[in-house]
Every structure is written in structure tokens, then in C-alpha cells.
């Protein structure tokens, strides 16, 4: 990471980029990726809409909004309506109701739930077109991914501030500001109210039920970012040049050294994109657990019906978090057990607290799974964060089966193509919508730019 330029101003370029987004002509590869990430997020909403984090957020939003006749936007995946902010909040929480939506591993953010949730709510409320919606989402992803890197990913970690909350706040605010058609002169007010709300703690790692995690990764960013844009739209003013002021938030002591890189926030805006750095999750589990899951699934034919004596998983990074996680979709010992017992991995079991607590066969097998750090799989900076795993299974007949997965399809180094993302979306949406309706959603997103309104798409994924 390059040394921060203390004299560099970022607000002028950032404001011009956001204010000019609707008139811009994004590169076609950016548009293609934008459509695929919208589809991936909508599919996640459909798959997660009946899970507890989603239901809690939906009920909360409707309760806050009062009389439904005064509601302003649809909670995605449902027929419920709530006030603009409440609807966006609930849509974002629903999108991250489980471990299945997209993420940017280099920034430690999951932009889709907050950015897409806010963009659809504002587009519905303010009559935006499908093309406008797509441009807002592309820009929202851009800023959500850039902001943590500009502040310093390691700086945020040392401070105990979750990138997962801060990045999406700025990304959601960006999408909202674009669809509210705020002029460049008001963008500074958006950023200053984002900075005042920038929050999120790494204590989400201690969460068990995925409710607080859904809030930090999704609901927080959607609510705070949309509030910032709406406040500026309503005339609220704040510190001028907050991101550039010598005593402002972004130039504070926390972000003035370490791996901060202010230039990253604006370099190549509109040309170089964060979208190719955004990963799709192939499996309904946490990002760093995906390689081990793929290795285990690949070993199943070799294991057959032979009893398993022990399993060793070697991986880079924060391996302890995935050995000891209280959340099922992050706990590699639990995921290993149910894969070996079921001969597959399904969405429901991967999220099941009840099964992790009460399935005696799974708990017995979990005790024979060891997770270990492998320094050889680490990559020195500034190489991308490694996403790999080696799995060794010892069988009761004396055999040993092993597999090394250096990456999983969907990571930025080995991206999914359109066919892969569409197949995943159909798999997630099919059980709720039926194959024909799910395919109609896929086709509608593929032709989003031709849509006069997002309403038909919103109605397609509603109950």
C-alpha cells in the first residue's frame, strides 16, 4: 500500500463521479457484472426471506412505519410495504439472512444487501428506470469497496471497526444520492453524515444466530447510508469538505498512517472497477470456509460409505474463527460433519442452529475434525488474500483421502460467468418461486436497462 498523500483532495473527484453517474456510460463489462450482482442479491433475498433475521427485520420495519397506506416502498421478497428507510433496512437484512450473498474479500465488505436494498427502495419511490438503478448499483459497489481500502483495512481491524458496516454505509449513500439526483454541491453533506454514522464492531464474530451479523453487514449500512442521502436531500448541511478537512474524520489519527491510502478512493473512478474484485459465493457458507467445503464435497465419492476416523483441515488466515464459530455456516467442524453424514450440503442445514446443537451424530463427528493453520498457504502482502484449503480424511479401513483446493469458482481470481451466476440464482429461487417464475426473474435482470421501472421485477420476487 502506498504512503498516504496528506495534501490530496478526494471530495471533488468523488462528488463529480456520483453526481454524474446517471449521465455516464459505464463500460459494458461493468454493466454485465452489475446485472449479475443484482441477480445474485435478489436470489439471496428470495432464499432467505423466511429466515429469522429476515422475519425480524420485516416485522420491525412494518411496526415502525405504522399505517401501511402511508408506506413508500416494498420490502424485497415480500408483499409488505414500509417507509422508505424501513423498507430498505428490511430488504438489506433479508438479503444477508444467511451466508449466500456476494463479498469483496480484499475490502472485507459485502456490498450487495445494503446497496441493492437501498437502490431498489429509492428507485421504486422516486420512479427511476432500470438503467438508472443499474448505474446507481454499480457506483454503490464502487464506493463500498474503495472506502475501507482508503481508510486502511488493517487500520480498521486494529481499531475494532468492522469494514462490513463502514463500506456499505458509503455504498448505500452513493446509490441513494444518485437516484435522488443530488447535485455535486450537496455531496459533501452526504459524506459528512455518513462519517458521523460510520460504525460496526468486529464482535459480530461472536454472534450465534446471524441476526446481529445481518445488521452489521447489511441493515446498518442501508439505514445509515440512506439516512445520510435523504438528510442532504432535505437540506441538512454539515462540515464542508469533511473527507478533506485537516481535522475531519478521514484525516483523523486513526486513518492518517498505517495502510491508509486516500488516493485509492478516487483513482480511476469510472474506469477501473471494484466489481471484478467482488466474489460470488458458490456455497451457502462463509467466504473463507468455501474451499474446505468444496474439497470435502469432492472427496465424497472416494469416501463412500466407509466410516470416517478423523478429518484435518489446513487453511490460511484466521482459521480459529472458523474452527470455533458459534454460527453454523461459519463453523467448519459442523459443516464437515453434515457433509459427511448427508453426502451433500444443503442451504437449510448449513444455517441450522438446532441441528448443530442437537444432532448427536454430527456432534460426535465434529469432535474428530481438526482445523489447523498452514503458513505455507499464506501469501505475503500485497498479494491478494489467499482463499484455499487442504482437507485430509482418515478412514476406518486405513485409507487416507486428501484434496487441496487453491480457490473456489466465484472468487475474483477465478470468477463465475453469467451461466454460473444464473444457475446459482435459479437454484436459490426455484424452491420458492417455481422454475418458470425464477427464470423470468433471471431474464428480467438480464434486460434491466430496458425496463421503465423496477416495479415488475419487485413484484416478480414478492410472495
PyMOL commands that set and color helices and strands:
alter all, ss='L'
color gray80, all
select helices_A, chain A and resi 11-19+21-23+28-48+52-65+68-70+84-95+111-126+130-151+153-159+163-179+184-197+202-206+211-233+253-255+262-265+275-277+287-303+319-324+328-330+332-342+347-350+353-358+360-366+375-377+412-414+418-433+435-446+448-450+455-460
alter helices_A, ss='H'
color red, helices_A
select strands_A, chain A and resi 73-74+81-82+308-315+369-373+389-395+400-405
alter strands_A, ss='S'
color yellow, strands_A
deselect
rebuild
show_as cartoon
